[in-house]
Amino acid sequence: MRRRAAAEAPAEAVERIKRLLDNFLTKLNDDDLRDQVRSLVPAFETLRGLGKGLIPPDLASSARERILLYFQRYPLQVIEGDELLVVAGIGEWARRVRELRVQFGWSICSGVTFKDLVDDEPELAASLKDALGADPRKLKPDQYVMVSTEEDREAAHRWNLLNTIRKKKGLGVRARLLEYMRANVGSPVSIEELRYLAGDKSEWARRMRELRTEEGWPIYTRMQGRPELPVGTYVLDEDKQAPEHDRRIPDDVRVEVLIRDDFTCRVCGWTRDLLRPDDPRKFLELHHLVTHSEKGENSVENLITLCNVHHDKVHAGRLTLDV
């Protein structure tokens, strides 16, 4: 079993490394390769201890805690795997990152997942680049981003559900994704979860887009109508598909209408900031002023934003709009 480096005061560790490297220099004149390698081992272990010592043990006593603290200090910044190796002080740092995501519910996404998302939806590249400070198309598998500093206490339960759905036979990727989203209505789901559910296949992003645009499920991200959501998360607002004609509203038109109306119901002024458990208003929808049956178009001019309550009243004939 590989030894774990003991943490020591940084200044003391640096002096110790200097002495060990001076000793190594004397070995370079020898022809014994193994003797040279073995003389480097103490320096290597001390260097690991130096990395661990950068975070005092009273703040984080384990590799997992040190990694978490490091992520929390630099949210929405791309963190290199080598950085995590240094602060963890162990070779199994990647496993600790997975534990933080799966067992403890921290929103930490890998570079490959962001790349999958942008490869399928290139229009998101600019927004993600602004949020992350890096081009998501160039991120690597051993680069990570903490997209939210709040612990998700339901994550462990969701990962158990993920494994149950993932193991089901006869279900395609889109069907698995939909089943999972319907089991988590109203709760943000990370792109790491969706990628895992899809069997680590890059098609997960395309299938999520199809669920929204072709099948009419009200699935949103911060770039698609829910600006308060953390980067790299999806949410299914309601377990109900949109009517067939509403599914054809292009994403850019949908977003332009929401921005124009300030993400507010044009009848009552409700916004998602006013969301309350005892309030039947749960989400915003787009309403056609001239219906499709009357040849109304999916245009910005023909659409307005309504909360779900007033949208239902309009279609039931109990409310006449004055816009």
C-alpha positions in Angstrom: 0.0 0.0 0.0 1.3 3.4 -0.9 2.3 5.5 2.0 0.4 8.7 2.6 2.4 11.9 3.1 2.4 13.4 6.5 1.6 17.1 6.6 4.1 19.5 8.2 4.6 23.2 8.5 5.4 24.6 5.0 8.6 26.3 6.0 9.9 23.2 7.7 9.0 21.0 4.7 10.8 23.3 2.3 14.0 23.1 4.4 13.7 19.4 4.6 13.2 19.1 0.8 16.3 21.2 0.2 18.4 18.8 2.4 17.0 15.7 0.7 17.7 17.1 -2.8 21.3 18.0 -1.7 21.7 14.4 -0.7 20.3 13.3 -4.1 22.9 15.4 -5.9 25.6 13.3 -4.3 24.0 10.2 -5.8 24.2 11.5 -9.4 27.9 10.5 -9.5 27.0 6.9 -8.8 25.9 4.4 -11.4 23.3 2.7 -9.2 19.9 3.7 -10.6 17.9 2.2 -7.8 20.0 4.0 -5.2 19.2 7.3 -7.1 15.5 6.5 -7.2 15.3 5.5 -3.6 17.1 8.7 -2.5 14.3 10.7 -4.1 11.5 8.9 -2.3 11.8 10.9 1.0 11.8 14.2 -1.0 8.7 13.1 -3.0 6.9 12.2 0.2 7.9 15.4 1.9 6.7 17.4 -1.1 3.3 15.7 -0.8 3.3 16.7 2.9 4.0 20.2 1.9 1.0 20.3 -0.3 -1.2 19.0 2.5 0.2 21.5 4.9 -1.0 24.4 2.8 -4.5 23.8 4.3 -4.3 23.7 8.2 -5.6 20.5 9.7 -8.0 22.5 11.9 -9.8 23.6 8.7 -9.7 20.2 6.9 -8.2 17.1 8.3 -8.7 14.6 5.5 -8.0 14.5 1.7 -11.6 14.8 0.9 -12.1 17.8 3.2 -9.1 19.5 1.8 -10.3 19.0 -1.8 -13.8 20.4 -0.8 -12.3 23.4 0.9 -10.2 24.1 -2.2 -13.2 23.9 -4.5 -15.2 26.2 -2.2 -12.6 28.9 -2.3 -12.6 28.9 -6.1 -16.2 28.3 -7.3 -16.9 28.6 -11.0 -13.2 28.4 -11.7 -11.6 25.6 -13.7 -9.5 23.5 -11.3 -6.7 21.3 -12.6 -6.4 17.7 -11.4 -2.8 18.4 -10.5 -4.0 21.1 -8.1 -6.2 18.5 -6.4 -3.3 16.0 -6.2 -1.3 18.6 -4.4 -3.8 19.6 -1.7 -5.1 16.0 -1.3 -1.7 14.6 -0.7 -2.8 11.2 -2.0 -2.9 9.5 -5.4 -6.6 8.6 -5.2 -7.8 12.2 -5.3 -10.1 11.5 -8.2 -12.0 9.0 -6.1 -12.5 11.6 -3.4 -13.9 14.1 -6.0 -16.4 11.4 -7.0 -17.4 10.8 -3.3 -18.0 14.6 -2.9 -20.3 14.5 -5.9 -22.1 11.2 -5.3 -22.2 10.7 -1.6 -22.3 14.2 -0.4 -24.1 16.1 -3.2 -21.6 18.8 -4.1 -22.1 20.2 -7.6 -18.7 19.5 -9.2 -18.6 18.9 -12.9 -15.8 17.6 -15.1 -14.5 19.3 -18.2 -15.6 16.5 -20.5 -19.3 17.0 -19.4 -19.2 20.7 -20.3 -17.6 19.9 -23.6 -20.4 17.4 -24.4 -23.0 20.1 -23.7 -21.4 22.7 -25.9 -20.7 20.3 -28.7 -24.4 19.6 -29.0 -25.6 23.2 -28.3 -22.9 25.5 -29.6 -25.0 28.6 -28.8 -24.3 28.0 -25.1 -20.5 28.4 -25.5 -20.4 32.1 -25.0 -22.6 32.1 -21.9 -20.6 29.3 -20.3 -17.3 31.0 -21.2 -18.5 34.1 -19.4 -19.5 32.0 -16.4 -16.4 29.8 -16.2 -13.8 32.2 -17.5 -12.6 29.5 -19.9 -13.7 28.1 -23.2 -15.8 25.0 -22.4 -14.9 23.5 -25.7 -11.3 23.2 -24.6 -11.8 21.7 -21.1 -10.1 18.4 -20.4 -11.4 15.3 -18.4 -9.1 16.1 -15.5 -10.4 19.7 -15.1 -13.2 20.4 -12.7 -15.6 23.2 -11.8 -17.6 23.6 -8.6 -20.8 25.2 -10.0 -22.6 25.6 -6.6 -21.1 26.0 -3.1 -24.3 24.6 -1.5 -24.4 21.0 -0.5 -27.3 19.0 -2.1 -28.5 16.7 0.6 -30.8 14.8 -1.8 -27.9 13.9 -4.1 -27.1 10.5 -2.5 -30.7 9.4 -2.9 -30.7 10.6 -6.5 -27.6 8.7 -7.3 -29.2 5.5 -6.0 -32.2 6.2 -8.3 -29.7 6.9 -11.1 -28.2 3.4 -10.8 -31.6 1.8 -10.7 -32.7 3.5 -13.9 -29.4 3.0 -15.6 -29.6 -0.7 -15.1 -33.1 -1.1 -16.6 -33.1 -3.1 -19.8 -34.8 -2.0 -23.0 -34.7 1.7 -22.2 -32.9 4.1 -24.6 -30.9 7.1 -23.4 -33.8 9.6 -23.9 -36.3 7.3 -22.0 -33.9 7.0 -19.1 -33.3 10.7 -19.0 -37.0 11.5 -19.0 -37.8 8.9 -16.3 -35.1 10.5 -14.1 -36.3 14.1 -14.7 -39.9 13.1 -13.9 -38.7 11.6 -10.7 -37.1 14.9 -9.7 -39.7 17.5 -10.8 -38.8 21.0 -9.6 -35.4 19.9 -8.4 -32.2 21.0 -10.2 -30.3 18.0 -11.7 -26.6 18.3 -12.6 -25.2 17.6 -16.0 -22.8 15.1 -14.3 -25.8 13.0 -13.3 -27.3 13.1 -16.8 -24.1 12.1 -18.4 -23.7 9.2 -16.0 -27.3 8.1 -16.6 -26.6 8.1 -20.4 -23.8 5.7 -19.8 -21.1 8.4 -20.2 -22.2 8.9 -23.8 -22.0 12.4 -25.2 -25.5 12.1 -26.7 -27.1 13.0 -23.4 -27.1 16.7 -24.2 -28.8 16.1 -27.6 -31.5 13.9 -26.0 -32.2 16.5 -23.3 -32.7 19.1 -26.1 -35.0 16.7 -27.9 -37.1 16.2 -24.8 -37.6 20.0 -24.5 -38.0 21.0 -28.2 -39.5 18.0 -29.8 -41.5 16.4 -27.0 -42.5 19.6 -25.2 -41.3 18.8 -21.7 -40.7 22.1 -19.7 -37.0 21.5 -19.1 -34.9 24.6 -18.4 -31.4 25.8 -17.7 -30.1 29.2 -16.6 -29.5 30.0 -20.3 -33.0 28.8 -21.3 -35.4 30.7 -19.1 -34.2 30.1 -15.5 -31.4 32.5 -14.8 -31.4 31.7 -11.1 -30.3 28.1 -11.7 -26.6 27.2 -11.1 -24.4 26.7 -14.1 -24.6 23.1 -15.4 -28.0 22.2 -14.1 -31.4 21.3 -15.6 -34.8 21.4 -14.0 -38.2 19.9 -15.1 -40.7 22.6 -14.0 -43.8 20.4 -14.2 -44.6 16.8 -15.1 -46.6 17.8 -18.1 -45.9 18.1 -21.8 -46.7 21.3 -23.7 -49.4 21.2 -26.4 -48.1 20.0 -29.8 -48.1 23.5 -31.4 -46.3 25.1 -28.4 -43.4 22.7 -28.9 -42.4 24.5 -32.0 -41.5 27.8 -30.3 -37.7 28.2 -31.1 -35.5 28.6 -28.0 -34.2 32.0 -29.1 -37.8 33.3 -29.5 -38.7 31.8 -26.1 -35.8 33.5 -24.3 -36.4 36.8 -26.1 -40.0 36.9 -24.9 -39.0 36.1 -21.3 -36.3 38.8 -21.3 -38.7 41.3 -22.8 -41.3 40.6 -20.1 -38.6 40.6 -17.4 -39.4 36.9 -16.5 -42.7 38.2 -15.1 -46.4 37.2 -15.6 -48.0 40.0 -17.6 -51.3 39.6 -15.6 -50.2 39.4 -11.9 -46.5 40.3 -11.9 -45.5 36.9 -10.5 -41.8 35.9 -10.8 -40.0 32.8 -9.6 -38.6 34.9 -6.7 -42.1 34.7 -5.3 -42.3 30.9 -5.4 -44.0 29.6 -2.3 -45.2 26.1 -1.3 -48.8 27.2 -0.8 -49.0 29.3 -4.0 -50.4 27.5 -7.0 -48.2 29.6 -9.3 -45.1 27.5 -10.0 -43.7 28.5 -13.3 -43.9 30.8 -16.3 -45.4 29.8 -19.7 -45.7 31.5 -23.1 -49.1 32.4 -24.4 -50.1 32.9 -28.0 -52.1 36.1 -28.5 -53.4 34.8 -31.8 -53.9 31.1 -31.6 -52.5 28.6 -34.1 -56.0 27.7 -35.2 -56.3 31.3 -36.3 -52.8 31.1 -38.0 -51.0 32.8 -35.1 -47.2 32.6 -35.4 -44.5 31.6 -33.0 -43.1 35.2 -33.0 -42.0 37.5 -30.3 -44.9 39.9 -31.1 -47.5 37.1 -30.8 -46.3 35.8 -27.5 -46.5 37.0 -23.9 -45.4 35.6 -20.6 -48.0 34.3 -18.1 -47.8 32.3 -14.9 -49.3 28.8 -15.1 -52.4 29.9 -13.2 -53.4 32.7 -15.5 -52.4 30.8 -18.6 -54.9 28.1 -17.6 -57.6 30.7 -16.9 -57.1 32.2 -20.4 -57.5 28.9 -22.1 -60.5 28.0 -19.9 -62.2 31.2 -21.0 -62.3 32.6 -17.5 -59.9 35.5 -18.2 -59.7 38.0 -21.1 -56.3 39.5 -21.7 -56.0 43.3 -22.1 -52.5 43.7 -23.7 
